[in-house]
Amino acid sequence: MTELVETVTAPRWCDRCGEDTAAGGHEPCAAARALEPPRYCAHCRRRMKVQVLPVGWSAVCVEHGEIRG
């Protein structure tokens, strides 16, 4: 029987500004993310549909699905 194993890789893209995380200089993004939802998918760099609610937020990537916070 064959098992499918999904590889987990570190996010390549900043989920706030959408730029490459390897370029560095994302300290302001990390600070802002403490208060704001993500705007870009960290895996594919697509702009996400974000909904802010009184009890949290949800962000949806058409390729990778929904995350909540």
N, C-alpha and C positions, 0 to 999 in steps of 0.2 A: 504494500500500500504506500502510495506517495503522499507526503505531507507538503503543503504549501507553507513556505516560511517567508514572511514579509520582512524585508530588511528595514531597519530604522536608522535613518541618517539624521545628522544634525541639520537644522534648518539652514538653507543657503541664503535666503532673502530675509531682510528685516521686515517684520510684520507691521511696522508703523510707516516707514518711508518707502519701502519696496526696493531699496538698494542692496547690493551684495554685502553680506555680513563680514566677509573676509577683508573688505576694504577698510574696516575699522571706523572709529568715530561715531559709534552709535550709543554713546553714553546718554545724550539728551533723549534719544528714542526710548531707551530703557527707563529713564526717569518719567517720561510722559506716559509710558505704558502702564505705570502703576495706577494711573487714574483714568486712562482711556482704553477703549477696546481696540483690537488690531484692525488695520485697514487693508492690509495685503496678506495673501496666503504666503506663509513662510516656506512652502514647498514648491509652489509653481509661479509665484509673483503676480497672480491674478488679483485684481481689485475685488474685495469681498462685499457682499450686501450686509450691512451692519444695522442692527436694530437695538437702540438703547431703551431699556425699560426701567421703571422705578426700582426694581429688585435686582437688576443686573443688565447683561447685554447678551446678544447672540450675533455671530458672524458666520456667514455661509459662503463657502467656495464652491463653485459649480463642479469642480473636479474632486475635491477632497472632503466635502461635507461641512457639517456645522460644528462650531465650538461655542461654548457658553462660559460666561464668567460673571 
